Every structure is written in structure tokens, then in C-alpha cells.
Amino acid sequence: MAKGKTSTVFFCQNCGYESSKWMGQCPGCKEWNSFVEETVSKTPHMGVAAAQPGRRSGAVPGVLAEISIREDDRVSTGIGELDRVLGGGIVQGSLTLVGGDPGIGKSTLLLQVCHKLSGCGHKVLYISGEESPAQIKMRADRIGAFSREMLLLCETNLDEITEVIRGQKPEVVVIDSIQTMYNENVSAAPGSVSQVRESTGILLQLAKGLGVSVLIVGHVTKEGTVAGPRVLEHMVDTVLYFEGDRHASYRILRGVKNRFGSTNEIGVFEMREQGLVEVQNASEYMLNGRPENASGSVVACTMEGTRPLLVEIQALVCHSSFGIPRRQTTGTDFNRVNLLMAVLEKRSGIQLASCDAYVNITGGMKILEPAIDLGIVLAILSGFKNKALSPKLIAFGEVGLSGEVRAVSMARQRVAEAEKLGFETCIVPSVCAEDCSRNSKIEIVGVRSVQEAIDRLF
């Protein structure tokens, strides 16, 4: 057998671009200082049909029109919030990546999925490369009793894992985590760019070839992206990210990529002793503990996929003691808040140039939708004038550079959510007012500009 030659190459951590020398900027993704050095072993590839004249390949193309899609190709996880994010359940033969900060609940959620699936008679294989069987058993006891359909394997060698999967033929496989897996044919440390890429490629072949649904856990970097090459997210079918502070009780599961459903859906969970518990009414949960008759507090409505979500926007505005005022945002875009404050100064004559401003979206949400612009503007005005708005008031609408309030999508669903939670007045763009007023018991106030909203409220 021919021995492989060992060489040193450089990989881009962002896109997986390979180079024989180090470069400051990646030619593929234009990222700076992303190249890392790794030692790889090049072995000759044998048995390739193209390299052997006269040998026919066994691959036969099929007719797309004759391919049927069955209803049972999706398996419900038994967790409604997770099914919502996945688009209805786990697709047979799919590869799903779950990322998030350490300790946020990735392994706990997947163990709960294994508990639900094995309880329904589905054969599940949980493969851990980070914990011992005793550690997993301690965590599993808090979730509940597992059936005999739940199998556990603590292994990091992908050759051994492949043999177990082919022998046991499970329906669902969980890999915790992809950074601990290694392939003996790649002479690099586990967690390196080449190891993560090759390991994911092997799991992808197993998922598509055997029809096994594979869920893998991915560690994240300090920037919040999955550690390893960016090509990892391109290889998998679905990418889910856990958001939120691991020291708080709430968790938000967001679909970043989904080949089988929407990429805008979110699932809301609460961490308890028995694991992650679904939050059925996310809007009510986000507004829990909201102060009444406090200045700088306004409720706005954002859409996460098909779900309207009410969030509280808080703003603290005070005169600065320094030459340059301080601006700080949490949960929304910093530059967007500065733009809205400039619109207030130019179009409404509100002098904010000498004021510090702090804007916060409560509940740990990160919202970039322009529909919360009007809520941010009213919260800043309420904090600046130190005048509290009605706790039964809600506002949404996009604010343009001319100070106009522009239309937003799915306005009726937003009003219906506000009415369900007991709000009495809703400030909306004037072009949406007529549509929102149909079959609605809540008072609809349509405004064409920011100045019109100021005149009505202040």
C-alpha cells in the first residue's frame, strides 16, 4: 500500500479556501487574517471510475417528475417550538447543525429530542465525544426515563462511528460535537479546519445514503459563528442557532438556514430543572415584568417568520456631561438608532445632540426589522420629555429619512396579537390603518409622519 505524503497547507477559517502559502487576505471570501496552518496527509485515491478506462459507473440518473414525496418523510420531535423552526419536523436523511454559546442548552435540547423520539418508538443513537456515559446519564435522569430505543455511544473515531451506524441502522443520530470528531485519514488535530470539513462530509454521505437524520452540535467562536470553516454551514441542510444569555432563564432558537422550511422562524424556551420548556405565548413572556407609568417604555410588534412578537423598547435619554454624548444600544442596530435620532432633530426640532441615549430591547431579542422604528422613536421621545405613555399603547411602522411613517408587512396579524394581549390603542402607518381596522376592537390610529405621532401623543 502506498504511503501518503505529508505536506503543510493553509486553510481559510471562514470559507475553507486552501493555499500553499499564508496570505493576509483570502482570495475566496476577502476575509483578513483568516488563514491557519495545518499538516495534511495526501494519499492516492484508488478506485475512481474516471481514472480507469473501460469501467462503467453504477450511478443512474432518475426522472424528477417521477420522484414522490411522502407525508412520513418528516418526523415530529414532540417539541412544538423546535418543529416550528424546522418547518414541521426532522426530515428523513437531513443533516442539521445546532450552534450556540457554551452552557446555553444545545446538548440538553437534543437529549430531550432523543427522549421524545425514543418514547415514540424511533430508534435513536446519541454519540458523545465530550462527556462520559455517567455524565450523560446524570443529565438524562433530570429529563425523565428513556426507553430501550435510545442508544448511547461515547466515541470520537469516525471509522468506528460509521460502523456502528451501519450496523445499528438508527433513524436519528446525534453528534455532540463535530469539533471532537476525527478521521484517521486526515493528519490534523480534532477541531481543525480539515478535520471538521472531512468529518461533516462523511456524516453527510451517511445521512443521504442510509436515510438517517443526523443532528450535530457545533461550538461557536467569540463572534458567535460556528467554529471551523464557513463551508460547514453550506454543507448541512439546516443551521439552528441558540441565542440569549446563558445566565438568564430564556433561550431563543433561530433558524439561520433551512432547505425544508422558513429561515425566519424562532422558538422560545425557558431553562428549568427538568430541561428546556416551551414558551407557548412568547409575546406575553417577553412583556412579563414590564414597568407601568415609566417614561421611555414603548411596546412594538415585530414579525419572526409567521409569528407576531410583542417586545418592549426602553430608552434612557439624559444630558451628557462630556463633549461627545454617549450612544449605546442592546438588541438592535446601533447605526439605525443614530439615524432615527437624526431624523428627530432635523424633522421635528428635538434637540438630542447634547444628550446621552441608551436603547434596549428587553427579553434578549436581537431585532433588525424596520417595523420597530416608530417604537424606538416614541421611546426616545418619552425618555427625553420624561413623560410616560399609556401602558395599553402599541406602535409599529418604518420611519424614513423625511420623517414619514411607511407601511410594514402583515399589519393585521400584528394588530390581532396586540388585541389578544389586551392593548387598547395601536399606532400604525396611515396606509395600513384601513386594513387594520377591519374586524378589530382595538383603536387604530394612523399616522403619516413622526411629527403627526408626536402631536397626537405629546
C-alpha angles and dihedrals in degrees: 000000000000117000119235121244118238119222139163120244136169124236130196108235091208104051105003095247111168124219136170092224138034117267130188094221125036112237090210105052100009091235117153124232094000100126120109128185120240137171114232133183117225113208123182113258111233129191099034110154093215091057094054114068115219096023116120123217119237094220114112122187118232133215111260093212091058095054111105128205115215127208091232093060087096122065119201113231092211089240109103097201092051092047089052092055093044092050098251105334144315113322116225111255094013128138115219127188120204116193134177146128120299112278096013094118110267096134092041092054094048091047088053089051089053089050092053095044096045089048089058092053099263116139109238130186118199113196118191127187096174107046137049122240090255092055092050090046091054091053092043092054090062091055097048144262116324126215125233090260088077111091125189129204127176105200139125101189108101093204090059091043092051092052092050092049092049091047100044096036097206122187095223129028125192119200115198102210133357091201091065096051120097138187116215091216090065114070096209134102119269111268094031122127096257094044094050092047095048093043092052090048091055092048090048091055091049092049095049096037100046098028091240120152108229124196116189130190117223127196117228132224126234088269089060098250126121111274115247131038120344087231087076090074090049093053098054126073098225133026119196125184128198113220132187139067112302089214091059125073099239127083128188120204112201128188109226096172129013126166091188103046149356121325095207100066122110134194122211121211137175121216114231136159093274092049134262114351123198119248104218099186102041095175093055090046093051092050094047111125094017112162117239125221091013120139119237095034122119132160117227133179126231130180120234102188105303094340122095111216126193116213134178118239115204125193130184115193122180137154114274123239092203134069093248114047118228122240123189133171134189121194098005140062114290094208092050091056091050089051093051091049089052089052090052091052096045102038103030103027094238107155106223100145093100097042133096112229129198119184123188134182104209123221097046094275122151107212124181098163112124090223090085092059094098091049091052091049093050092046091053091048092048091051093045094050092037089229121136120225124218113285088222092060126105129180137187136165141114117264119215129205091261090057094254121142109231131202123269131203125262094015094161092056090052092051091047091054091050091049091050091056094050103259115155106194129041123188110206137163110283092239089061097043097089094049093046093050094064113108090347125132093193120095110256118206115190118202129186098196143015090252090057090053090049092051092051096047107029 
